[in-house]
Amino acid sequence: MLTMEDVIREGHPTLRKVADEMTLPLTNEEKELADKMLEFLINSQDPELAEKYELRPGVGIAAPQVNVSKRMIAVHVPSEDPEETDPEFSGILINPKIISHSVQQTCLSEGEGCLSVDREVPGYVPRHKRIRIKYFDIEGNEHNKRLKDFPAIVVQHEIDHLNGVMFFDRIDPENPLALPDDVDILGSDTQ
């Protein structure tokens, strides 16, 4: 089981490297890591388990954040409907690529957070409102999926990790609360 002790923090060189493409089929070790990454996110969203294991809540984690420089991310975005038990988007994405995106941008009203960043970083992080991604699952099946709003933001944040980009790199250093024109601001209680 992964814990916060397994998550490397900003300043670690792995977070600034471009991660290596993964070869399919995955090794058993790679599949095991993928399962542990997704399990970490699910556990981190369970208040009792999060408290017991001192997990910060997360909706996405990239392999480089656990010091494995490979193009693999896990996402677990809960449904906005509290009655809905199934997540809005959940899974392991191997070699994910954004193949198209909207011109319109969006951002979270509270800014973004990151499991690898132990400080508040104020500022808006502009992202594409809608994206289409191509990726492989852990069995090697190819997927093509459209995402919008919060799930799209989460996936873009995690793909940035695969390219050595941190979320705060996208904040305007001169004016962190400046927004480009035509940006849709999303309110969200999860980061």
ChimeraX attribute file (.defattr): number of C-alpha atoms within 10 A of each C-alpha:
attribute: neighborCount
match mode: 1-to-1
recipient: residues
	/A:1	10
	/A:2	18
	/A:3	18
	/A:4	16
	/A:5	10
	/A:6	11
	/A:7	18
	/A:8	18
	/A:9	19
	/A:10	17
	/A:11	10
	/A:12	12
	/A:13	12
	/A:14	21
	/A:15	27
	/A:16	18
	/A:17	16
	/A:18	17
	/A:19	22
	/A:20	15
	/A:21	14
	/A:22	16
	/A:23	12
	/A:24	14
	/A:25	12
	/A:26	16
	/A:27	12
	/A:28	10
	/A:29	9
	/A:30	17
	/A:31	16
	/A:32	12
	/A:33	18
	/A:34	24
	/A:35	17
	/A:36	16
	/A:37	27
	/A:38	22
	/A:39	15
	/A:40	26
	/A:41	25
	/A:42	22
	/A:43	23
	/A:44	23
	/A:45	20
	/A:46	13
	/A:47	13
	/A:48	11
	/A:49	14
	/A:50	18
	/A:51	14
	/A:52	11
	/A:53	13
	/A:54	14
	/A:55	21
	/A:56	18
	/A:57	20
	/A:58	21
	/A:59	25
	/A:60	26
	/A:61	28
	/A:62	30
	/A:63	24
	/A:64	27
	/A:65	24
	/A:66	21
	/A:67	16
	/A:68	16
	/A:69	23
	/A:70	20
	/A:71	24
	/A:72	31
	/A:73	25
	/A:74	25
	/A:75	24
	/A:76	23
	/A:77	24
	/A:78	19
	/A:79	14
	/A:80	13
	/A:81	10
	/A:82	8
	/A:83	7
	/A:84	10
	/A:85	10
	/A:86	12
	/A:87	15
	/A:88	14
	/A:89	17
	/A:90	18
	/A:91	18
	/A:92	23
	/A:93	24
	/A:94	27
	/A:95	21
	/A:96	24
	/A:97	18
	/A:98	16
	/A:99	12
	/A:100	13
	/A:101	18
	/A:102	12
	/A:103	13
	/A:104	15
	/A:105	21
	/A:106	25
	/A:107	24
	/A:108	22
	/A:109	15
	/A:110	18
	/A:111	23
	/A:112	22
	/A:113	18
	/A:114	24
	/A:115	21
	/A:116	18
	/A:117	16
	/A:118	10
	/A:119	10
	/A:120	10
	/A:121	16
	/A:122	14
	/A:123	22
	/A:124	25
	/A:125	25
	/A:126	23
	/A:127	25
	/A:128	20
	/A:129	23
	/A:130	21
	/A:131	23
	/A:132	16
	/A:133	20
	/A:134	17
	/A:135	19
	/A:136	19
	/A:137	19
	/A:138	22
	/A:139	11
	/A:140	13
	/A:141	11
	/A:142	13
	/A:143	13
	/A:144	13
	/A:145	11
	/A:146	15
	/A:147	17
	/A:148	17
	/A:149	19
	/A:150	24
	/A:151	24
	/A:152	21
	/A:153	25
	/A:154	24
	/A:155	28
	/A:156	20
	/A:157	22
	/A:158	27
	/A:159	23
	/A:160	18
	/A:161	27
	/A:162	29
	/A:163	17
	/A:164	16
	/A:165	17
	/A:166	19
	/A:167	20
	/A:168	19
	/A:169	10
	/A:170	14
	/A:171	21
	/A:172	15
	/A:173	11
	/A:174	7
	/A:175	10
	/A:176	16
	/A:177	14
	/A:178	14
	/A:179	19
	/A:180	12
	/A:181	8
	/A:182	10
	/A:183	16
	/A:184	19
	/A:185	18
	/A:186	15
	/A:187	12
	/A:188	14
	/A:189	9
	/A:190	15
	/A:191	19
